Amino acid sequence: MKSAEDTTITEFSSRDNRRGVEERWERQQRAYLLRCWWERTSLGPLWRFSVEEVSGERRRRGFRSLEALVAFIRGELREIEADSDQVE
């Protein structure tokens, strides 16, 4: 049975160390606001999508198809994985 001392998740010896852990955590995650809407076009009704970063620069990107949106998210996840591999 573990004692209370064994259950400590992370200990910070200094403010700089804590900041480094927080920065690494921020690089390993993304948060977006996703918007979906139905648009009538000459080709008929189509779904449109946009994602906006919730933190940071709040950049927004628009997509004409669900496939394009999914491709973007997959690229973002690959970027996180690559960054994570470089840190460890």
Phi and psi restraints in degrees (range 20) as a CNS / XPLOR table:
assign (resid 1 and name C) (resid 2 and name N)
       (resid 2 and name CA) (resid 2 and name C) 1.0 -81.2 20.0 2
assign (resid 2 and name N) (resid 2 and name CA)
       (resid 2 and name C) (resid 3 and name N) 1.0 145.3 20.0 2
assign (resid 2 and name C) (resid 3 and name N)
       (resid 3 and name CA) (resid 3 and name C) 1.0 -87.8 20.0 2
assign (resid 3 and name N) (resid 3 and name CA)
       (resid 3 and name C) (resid 4 and name N) 1.0 171.0 20.0 2
assign (resid 3 and name C) (resid 4 and name N)
       (resid 4 and name CA) (resid 4 and name C) 1.0 -59.5 20.0 2
assign (resid 4 and name N) (resid 4 and name CA)
       (resid 4 and name C) (resid 5 and name N) 1.0 -32.1 20.0 2
assign (resid 4 and name C) (resid 5 and name N)
       (resid 5 and name CA) (resid 5 and name C) 1.0 -67.7 20.0 2
assign (resid 5 and name N) (resid 5 and name CA)
       (resid 5 and name C) (resid 6 and name N) 1.0 -29.9 20.0 2
assign (resid 5 and name C) (resid 6 and name N)
       (resid 6 and name CA) (resid 6 and name C) 1.0 -75.9 20.0 2
assign (resid 6 and name N) (resid 6 and name CA)
       (resid 6 and name C) (resid 7 and name N) 1.0 -14.9 20.0 2
assign (resid 6 and name C) (resid 7 and name N)
       (resid 7 and name CA) (resid 7 and name C) 1.0 -93.4 20.0 2
assign (resid 7 and name N) (resid 7 and name CA)
       (resid 7 and name C) (resid 8 and name N) 1.0 4.5 20.0 2
assign (resid 7 and name C) (resid 8 and name N)
       (resid 8 and name CA) (resid 8 and name C) 1.0 -64.4 20.0 2
assign (resid 8 and name N) (resid 8 and name CA)
       (resid 8 and name C) (resid 9 and name N) 1.0 126.4 20.0 2
assign (resid 8 and name C) (resid 9 and name N)
       (resid 9 and name CA) (resid 9 and name C) 1.0 -81.0 20.0 2
assign (resid 9 and name N) (resid 9 and name CA)
       (resid 9 and name C) (resid 10 and name N) 1.0 -53.2 20.0 2
assign (resid 9 and name C) (resid 10 and name N)
       (resid 10 and name CA) (resid 10 and name C) 1.0 -142.4 20.0 2
assign (resid 10 and name N) (resid 10 and name CA)
       (resid 10 and name C) (resid 11 and name N) 1.0 132.8 20.0 2
assign (resid 10 and name C) (resid 11 and name N)
       (resid 11 and name CA) (resid 11 and name C) 1.0 -115.4 20.0 2
assign (resid 11 and name N) (resid 11 and name CA)
       (resid 11 and name C) (resid 12 and name N) 1.0 140.4 20.0 2
assign (resid 11 and name C) (resid 12 and name N)
       (resid 12 and name CA) (resid 12 and name C) 1.0 -113.1 20.0 2
assign (resid 12 and name N) (resid 12 and name CA)
       (resid 12 and name C) (resid 13 and name N) 1.0 122.9 20.0 2
assign (resid 12 and name C) (resid 13 and name N)
       (resid 13 and name CA) (resid 13 and name C) 1.0 -84.5 20.0 2
assign (resid 13 and name N) (resid 13 and name CA)
       (resid 13 and name C) (resid 14 and name N) 1.0 -19.6 20.0 2
assign (resid 13 and name C) (resid 14 and name N)
       (resid 14 and name CA) (resid 14 and name C) 1.0 -155.3 20.0 2
assign (resid 14 and name N) (resid 14 and name CA)
       (resid 14 and name C) (resid 15 and name N) 1.0 165.3 20.0 2
assign (resid 14 and name C) (resid 15 and name N)
       (resid 15 and name CA) (resid 15 and name C) 1.0 -63.2 20.0 2
assign (resid 15 and name N) (resid 15 and name CA)
       (resid 15 and name C) (resid 16 and name N) 1.0 -38.4 20.0 2
assign (resid 15 and name C) (resid 16 and name N)
       (resid 16 and name CA) (resid 16 and name C) 1.0 -62.7 20.0 2
assign (resid 16 and name N) (resid 16 and name CA)
       (resid 16 and name C) (resid 17 and name N) 1.0 -41.3 20.0 2
assign (resid 16 and name C) (resid 17 and name N)
       (resid 17 and name CA) (resid 17 and name C) 1.0 -63.4 20.0 2
assign (resid 17 and name N) (resid 17 and name CA)
       (resid 17 and name C) (resid 18 and name N) 1.0 -43.4 20.0 2
assign (resid 17 and name C) (resid 18 and name N)
       (resid 18 and name CA) (resid 18 and name C) 1.0 -62.1 20.0 2
assign (resid 18 and name N) (resid 18 and name CA)
       (resid 18 and name C) (resid 19 and name N) 1.0 -42.5 20.0 2
assign (resid 18 and name C) (resid 19 and name N)
       (resid 19 and name CA) (resid 19 and name C) 1.0 -62.3 20.0 2
assign (resid 19 and name N) (resid 19 and name CA)
       (resid 19 and name C) (resid 20 and name N) 1.0 -40.5 20.0 2
assign (resid 19 and name C) (resid 20 and name N)
       (resid 20 and name CA) (resid 20 and name C) 1.0 -62.4 20.0 2
assign (resid 20 and name N) (resid 20 and name CA)
       (resid 20 and name C) (resid 21 and name N) 1.0 -41.6 20.0 2
assign (resid 20 and name C) (resid 21 and name N)
       (resid 21 and name CA) (resid 21 and name C) 1.0 -65.4 20.0 2
assign (resid 21 and name N) (resid 21 and name CA)
       (resid 21 and name C) (resid 22 and name N) 1.0 -42.8 20.0 2
assign (resid 21 and name C) (resid 22 and name N)
       (resid 22 and name CA) (resid 22 and name C) 1.0 -63.5 20.0 2
assign (resid 22 and name N) (resid 22 and name CA)
       (resid 22 and name C) (resid 23 and name N) 1.0 -41.7 20.0 2
assign (resid 22 and name C) (resid 23 and name N)
       (resid 23 and name CA) (resid 23 and name C) 1.0 -64.9 20.0 2
assign (resid 23 and name N) (resid 23 and name CA)
       (resid 23 and name C) (resid 24 and name N) 1.0 -40.7 20.0 2
assign (resid 23 and name C) (resid 24 and name N)
       (resid 24 and name CA) (resid 24 and name C) 1.0 -63.4 20.0 2
assign (resid 24 and name N) (resid 24 and name CA)
       (resid 24 and name C) (resid 25 and name N) 1.0 -41.6 20.0 2
assign (resid 24 and name C) (resid 25 and name N)
       (resid 25 and name CA) (resid 25 and name C) 1.0 -62.0 20.0 2
assign (resid 25 and name N) (resid 25 and name CA)
       (resid 25 and name C) (resid 26 and name N) 1.0 -42.1 20.0 2
assign (resid 25 and name C) (resid 26 and name N)
       (resid 26 and name CA) (resid 26 and name C) 1.0 -63.4 20.0 2
assign (resid 26 and name N) (resid 26 and name CA)
       (resid 26 and name C) (resid 27 and name N) 1.0 -36.9 20.0 2
assign (resid 26 and name C) (resid 27 and name N)
       (resid 27 and name CA) (resid 27 and name C) 1.0 -69.3 20.0 2
assign (resid 27 and name N) (resid 27 and name CA)
       (resid 27 and name C) (resid 28 and name N) 1.0 -22.8 20.0 2
assign (resid 27 and name C) (resid 28 and name N)
       (resid 28 and name CA) (resid 28 and name C) 1.0 -95.4 20.0 2
assign (resid 28 and name N) (resid 28 and name CA)
       (resid 28 and name C) (resid 29 and name N) 1.0 11.6 20.0 2
assign (resid 28 and name C) (resid 29 and name N)
       (resid 29 and name CA) (resid 29 and name C) 1.0 -144.5 20.0 2
assign (resid 29 and name N) (resid 29 and name CA)
       (resid 29 and name C) (resid 30 and name N) 1.0 158.6 20.0 2
assign (resid 29 and name C) (resid 30 and name N)
       (resid 30 and name CA) (resid 30 and name C) 1.0 -138.5 20.0 2
assign (resid 30 and name N) (resid 30 and name CA)
       (resid 30 and name C) (resid 31 and name N) 1.0 148.4 20.0 2
assign (resid 30 and name C) (resid 31 and name N)
       (resid 31 and name CA) (resid 31 and name C) 1.0 -133.7 20.0 2
assign (resid 31 and name N) (resid 31 and name CA)
       (resid 31 and name C) (resid 32 and name N) 1.0 131.2 20.0 2
assign (resid 31 and name C) (resid 32 and name N)
       (resid 32 and name CA) (resid 32 and name C) 1.0 -133.1 20.0 2
assign (resid 32 and name N) (resid 32 and name CA)
       (resid 32 and name C) (resid 33 and name N) 1.0 150.8 20.0 2
assign (resid 32 and name C) (resid 33 and name N)
       (resid 33 and name CA) (resid 33 and name C) 1.0 -98.1 20.0 2
assign (resid 33 and name N) (resid 33 and name CA)
       (resid 33 and name C) (resid 34 and name N) 1.0 120.9 20.0 2
assign (resid 33 and name C) (resid 34 and name N)
       (resid 34 and name CA) (resid 34 and name C) 1.0 -102.3 20.0 2
assign (resid 34 and name N) (resid 34 and name CA)
       (resid 34 and name C) (resid 35 and name N) 1.0 129.5 20.0 2
assign (resid 34 and name C) (resid 35 and name N)
       (resid 35 and name CA) (resid 35 and name C) 1.0 -118.0 20.0 2
assign (resid 35 and name N) (resid 35 and name CA)
       (resid 35 and name C) (resid 36 and name N) 1.0 136.9 20.0 2
assign (resid 35 and name C) (resid 36 and name N)
       (resid 36 and name CA) (resid 36 and name C) 1.0 -130.1 20.0 2
assign (resid 36 and name N) (resid 36 and name CA)
       (resid 36 and name C) (resid 37 and name N) 1.0 135.9 20.0 2
assign (resid 36 and name C) (resid 37 and name N)
       (resid 37 and name CA) (resid 37 and name C) 1.0 -147.9 20.0 2
assign (resid 37 and name N) (resid 37 and name CA)
       (resid 37 and name C) (resid 38 and name N) 1.0 156.2 20.0 2
assign (resid 37 and name C) (resid 38 and name N)
       (resid 38 and name CA) (resid 38 and name C) 1.0 -96.7 20.0 2
assign (resid 38 and name N) (resid 38 and name CA)
       (resid 38 and name C) (resid 39 and name N) 1.0 125.9 20.0 2
assign (resid 38 and name C) (resid 39 and name N)
       (resid 39 and name CA) (resid 39 and name C) 1.0 -124.4 20.0 2
assign (resid 39 and name N) (resid 39 and name CA)
       (resid 39 and name C) (resid 40 and name N) 1.0 132.8 20.0 2
assign (resid 39 and name C) (resid 40 and name N)
       (resid 40 and name CA) (resid 40 and name C) 1.0 -86.0 20.0 2
assign (resid 40 and name N) (resid 40 and name CA)
       (resid 40 and name C) (resid 41 and name N) 1.0 129.0 20.0 2
assign (resid 40 and name C) (resid 41 and name N)
       (resid 41 and name CA) (resid 41 and name C) 1.0 -128.6 20.0 2
assign (resid 41 and name N) (resid 41 and name CA)
       (resid 41 and name C) (resid 42 and name N) 1.0 174.2 20.0 2
assign (resid 41 and name C) (resid 42 and name N)
       (resid 42 and name CA) (resid 42 and name C) 1.0 -64.6 20.0 2
assign (resid 42 and name N) (resid 42 and name CA)
       (resid 42 and name C) (resid 43 and name N) 1.0 -21.4 20.0 2
assign (resid 42 and name C) (resid 43 and name N)
       (resid 43 and name CA) (resid 43 and name C) 1.0 -88.2 20.0 2
assign (resid 43 and name N) (resid 43 and name CA)
       (resid 43 and name C) (resid 44 and name N) 1.0 -1.6 20.0 2
assign (resid 43 and name C) (resid 44 and name N)
       (resid 44 and name CA) (resid 44 and name C) 1.0 111.4 20.0 2
assign (resid 44 and name N) (resid 44 and name CA)
       (resid 44 and name C) (resid 45 and name N) 1.0 179.9 20.0 2
assign (resid 44 and name C) (resid 45 and name N)
       (resid 45 and name CA) (resid 45 and name C) 1.0 -70.8 20.0 2
assign (resid 45 and name N) (resid 45 and name CA)
       (resid 45 and name C) (resid 46 and name N) 1.0 138.4 20.0 2
assign (resid 45 and name C) (resid 46 and name N)
       (resid 46 and name CA) (resid 46 and name C) 1.0 -136.2 20.0 2
assign (resid 46 and name N) (resid 46 and name CA)
       (resid 46 and name C) (resid 47 and name N) 1.0 149.4 20.0 2
assign (resid 46 and name C) (resid 47 and name N)
       (resid 47 and name CA) (resid 47 and name C) 1.0 -81.0 20.0 2
assign (resid 47 and name N) (resid 47 and name CA)
       (resid 47 and name C) (resid 48 and name N) 1.0 141.4 20.0 2
assign (resid 47 and name C) (resid 48 and name N)
       (resid 48 and name CA) (resid 48 and name C) 1.0 -124.2 20.0 2
assign (resid 48 and name N) (resid 48 and name CA)
       (resid 48 and name C) (resid 49 and name N) 1.0 155.7 20.0 2
assign (resid 48 and name C) (resid 49 and name N)
       (resid 49 and name CA) (resid 49 and name C) 1.0 -140.9 20.0 2
assign (resid 49 and name N) (resid 49 and name CA)
       (resid 49 and name C) (resid 50 and name N) 1.0 151.4 20.0 2
assign (resid 49 and name C) (resid 50 and name N)
       (resid 50 and name CA) (resid 50 and name C) 1.0 -144.5 20.0 2
assign (resid 50 and name N) (resid 50 and name CA)
       (resid 50 and name C) (resid 51 and name N) 1.0 149.9 20.0 2
assign (resid 50 and name C) (resid 51 and name N)
       (resid 51 and name CA) (resid 51 and name C) 1.0 -126.6 20.0 2
assign (resid 51 and name N) (resid 51 and name CA)
       (resid 51 and name C) (resid 52 and name N) 1.0 140.5 20.0 2
assign (resid 51 and name C) (resid 52 and name N)
       (resid 52 and name CA) (resid 52 and name C) 1.0 -128.5 20.0 2
assign (resid 52 and name N) (resid 52 and name CA)
       (resid 52 and name C) (resid 53 and name N) 1.0 129.7 20.0 2
assign (resid 52 and name C) (resid 53 and name N)
       (resid 53 and name CA) (resid 53 and name C) 1.0 -62.4 20.0 2
assign (resid 53 and name N) (resid 53 and name CA)
       (resid 53 and name C) (resid 54 and name N) 1.0 136.1 20.0 2
assign (resid 53 and name C) (resid 54 and name N)
       (resid 54 and name CA) (resid 54 and name C) 1.0 -81.6 20.0 2
assign (resid 54 and name N) (resid 54 and name CA)
       (resid 54 and name C) (resid 55 and name N) 1.0 -32.9 20.0 2
assign (resid 54 and name C) (resid 55 and name N)
       (resid 55 and name CA) (resid 55 and name C) 1.0 -117.0 20.0 2
assign (resid 55 and name N) (resid 55 and name CA)
       (resid 55 and name C) (resid 56 and name N) 1.0 172.9 20.0 2
assign (resid 55 and name C) (resid 56 and name N)
       (resid 56 and name CA) (resid 56 and name C) 1.0 75.5 20.0 2
assign (resid 56 and name N) (resid 56 and name CA)
       (resid 56 and name C) (resid 57 and name N) 1.0 -133.7 20.0 2
assign (resid 56 and name C) (resid 57 and name N)
       (resid 57 and name CA) (resid 57 and name C) 1.0 -79.8 20.0 2
assign (resid 57 and name N) (resid 57 and name CA)
       (resid 57 and name C) (resid 58 and name N) 1.0 -7.8 20.0 2
assign (resid 57 and name C) (resid 58 and name N)
       (resid 58 and name CA) (resid 58 and name C) 1.0 56.9 20.0 2
assign (resid 58 and name N) (resid 58 and name CA)
       (resid 58 and name C) (resid 59 and name N) 1.0 42.9 20.0 2
assign (resid 58 and name C) (resid 59 and name N)
       (resid 59 and name CA) (resid 59 and name C) 1.0 -68.0 20.0 2
assign (resid 59 and name N) (resid 59 and name CA)
       (resid 59 and name C) (resid 60 and name N) 1.0 146.3 20.0 2
assign (resid 59 and name C) (resid 60 and name N)
       (resid 60 and name CA) (resid 60 and name C) 1.0 -121.1 20.0 2
assign (resid 60 and name N) (resid 60 and name CA)
       (resid 60 and name C) (resid 61 and name N) 1.0 139.2 20.0 2
assign (resid 60 and name C) (resid 61 and name N)
       (resid 61 and name CA) (resid 61 and name C) 1.0 -129.6 20.0 2
assign (resid 61 and name N) (resid 61 and name CA)
       (resid 61 and name C) (resid 62 and name N) 1.0 140.4 20.0 2
assign (resid 61 and name C) (resid 62 and name N)
       (resid 62 and name CA) (resid 62 and name C) 1.0 -107.9 20.0 2
assign (resid 62 and name N) (resid 62 and name CA)
       (resid 62 and name C) (resid 63 and name N) 1.0 151.5 20.0 2
assign (resid 62 and name C) (resid 63 and name N)
       (resid 63 and name CA) (resid 63 and name C) 1.0 -136.6 20.0 2
assign (resid 63 and name N) (resid 63 and name CA)
       (resid 63 and name C) (resid 64 and name N) 1.0 138.5 20.0 2
assign (resid 63 and name C) (resid 64 and name N)
       (resid 64 and name CA) (resid 64 and name C) 1.0 -89.4 20.0 2
assign (resid 64 and name N) (resid 64 and name CA)
       (resid 64 and name C) (resid 65 and name N) 1.0 -6.8 20.0 2
assign (resid 64 and name C) (resid 65 and name N)
       (resid 65 and name CA) (resid 65 and name C) 1.0 -150.5 20.0 2
assign (resid 65 and name N) (resid 65 and name CA)
       (resid 65 and name C) (resid 66 and name N) 1.0 157.6 20.0 2
assign (resid 65 and name C) (resid 66 and name N)
       (resid 66 and name CA) (resid 66 and name C) 1.0 -63.3 20.0 2
assign (resid 66 and name N) (resid 66 and name CA)
       (resid 66 and name C) (resid 67 and name N) 1.0 -36.9 20.0 2
assign (resid 66 and name C) (resid 67 and name N)
       (resid 67 and name CA) (resid 67 and name C) 1.0 -61.4 20.0 2
assign (resid 67 and name N) (resid 67 and name CA)
       (resid 67 and name C) (resid 68 and name N) 1.0 -41.3 20.0 2
assign (resid 67 and name C) (resid 68 and name N)
       (resid 68 and name CA) (resid 68 and name C) 1.0 -65.7 20.0 2
assign (resid 68 and name N) (resid 68 and name CA)
       (resid 68 and name C) (resid 69 and name N) 1.0 -39.8 20.0 2
assign (resid 68 and name C) (resid 69 and name N)
       (resid 69 and name CA) (resid 69 and name C) 1.0 -62.0 20.0 2
assign (resid 69 and name N) (resid 69 and name CA)
       (resid 69 and name C) (resid 70 and name N) 1.0 -47.0 20.0 2
assign (resid 69 and name C) (resid 70 and name N)
       (resid 70 and name CA) (resid 70 and name C) 1.0 -63.3 20.0 2
assign (resid 70 and name N) (resid 70 and name CA)
       (resid 70 and name C) (resid 71 and name N) 1.0 -39.5 20.0 2
assign (resid 70 and name C) (resid 71 and name N)
       (resid 71 and name CA) (resid 71 and name C) 1.0 -61.5 20.0 2
assign (resid 71 and name N) (resid 71 and name CA)
       (resid 71 and name C) (resid 72 and name N) 1.0 -40.5 20.0 2
assign (resid 71 and name C) (resid 72 and name N)
       (resid 72 and name CA) (resid 72 and name C) 1.0 -62.1 20.0 2
assign (resid 72 and name N) (resid 72 and name CA)
       (resid 72 and name C) (resid 73 and name N) 1.0 -48.0 20.0 2
assign (resid 72 and name C) (resid 73 and name N)
       (resid 73 and name CA) (resid 73 and name C) 1.0 -61.9 20.0 2
assign (resid 73 and name N) (resid 73 and name CA)
       (resid 73 and name C) (resid 74 and name N) 1.0 -42.3 20.0 2
assign (resid 73 and name C) (resid 74 and name N)
       (resid 74 and name CA) (resid 74 and name C) 1.0 -60.0 20.0 2
assign (resid 74 and name N) (resid 74 and name CA)
       (resid 74 and name C) (resid 75 and name N) 1.0 -40.6 20.0 2
assign (resid 74 and name C) (resid 75 and name N)
       (resid 75 and name CA) (resid 75 and name C) 1.0 -63.2 20.0 2
assign (resid 75 and name N) (resid 75 and name CA)
       (resid 75 and name C) (resid 76 and name N) 1.0 -40.3 20.0 2
assign (resid 75 and name C) (resid 76 and name N)
       (resid 76 and name CA) (resid 76 and name C) 1.0 -63.1 20.0 2
assign (resid 76 and name N) (resid 76 and name CA)
       (resid 76 and name C) (resid 77 and name N) 1.0 -42.1 20.0 2
assign (resid 76 and name C) (resid 77 and name N)
       (resid 77 and name CA) (resid 77 and name C) 1.0 -65.9 20.0 2
assign (resid 77 and name N) (resid 77 and name CA)
       (resid 77 and name C) (resid 78 and name N) 1.0 -38.7 20.0 2
assign (resid 77 and name C) (resid 78 and name N)
       (resid 78 and name CA) (resid 78 and name C) 1.0 -61.9 20.0 2
assign (resid 78 and name N) (resid 78 and name CA)
       (resid 78 and name C) (resid 79 and name N) 1.0 -39.6 20.0 2
assign (resid 78 and name C) (resid 79 and name N)
       (resid 79 and name CA) (resid 79 and name C) 1.0 -63.2 20.0 2
assign (resid 79 and name N) (resid 79 and name CA)
       (resid 79 and name C) (resid 80 and name N) 1.0 -42.1 20.0 2
assign (resid 79 and name C) (resid 80 and name N)
       (resid 80 and name CA) (resid 80 and name C) 1.0 -62.5 20.0 2
assign (resid 80 and name N) (resid 80 and name CA)
       (resid 80 and name C) (resid 81 and name N) 1.0 -44.7 20.0 2
assign (resid 80 and name C) (resid 81 and name N)
       (resid 81 and name CA) (resid 81 and name C) 1.0 -61.1 20.0 2
assign (resid 81 and name N) (resid 81 and name CA)
       (resid 81 and name C) (resid 82 and name N) 1.0 -43.0 20.0 2
assign (resid 81 and name C) (resid 82 and name N)
       (resid 82 and name CA) (resid 82 and name C) 1.0 -64.2 20.0 2
assign (resid 82 and name N) (resid 82 and name CA)
       (resid 82 and name C) (resid 83 and name N) 1.0 -42.8 20.0 2
assign (resid 82 and name C) (resid 83 and name N)
       (resid 83 and name CA) (resid 83 and name C) 1.0 -62.6 20.0 2
assign (resid 83 and name N) (resid 83 and name CA)
       (resid 83 and name C) (resid 84 and name N) 1.0 -40.4 20.0 2
assign (resid 83 and name C) (resid 84 and name N)
       (resid 84 and name CA) (resid 84 and name C) 1.0 -65.4 20.0 2
assign (resid 84 and name N) (resid 84 and name CA)
       (resid 84 and name C) (resid 85 and name N) 1.0 -40.0 20.0 2
assign (resid 84 and name C) (resid 85 and name N)
       (resid 85 and name CA) (resid 85 and name C) 1.0 -65.2 20.0 2
assign (resid 85 and name N) (resid 85 and name CA)
       (resid 85 and name C) (resid 86 and name N) 1.0 -34.4 20.0 2
assign (resid 85 and name C) (resid 86 and name N)
       (resid 86 and name CA) (resid 86 and name C) 1.0 -72.4 20.0 2
assign (resid 86 and name N) (resid 86 and name CA)
       (resid 86 and name C) (resid 87 and name N) 1.0 -31.8 20.0 2
assign (resid 86 and name C) (resid 87 and name N)
       (resid 87 and name CA) (resid 87 and name C) 1.0 -74.8 20.0 2
assign (resid 87 and name N) (resid 87 and name CA)
       (resid 87 and name C) (resid 88 and name N) 1.0 -38.6 20.0 2
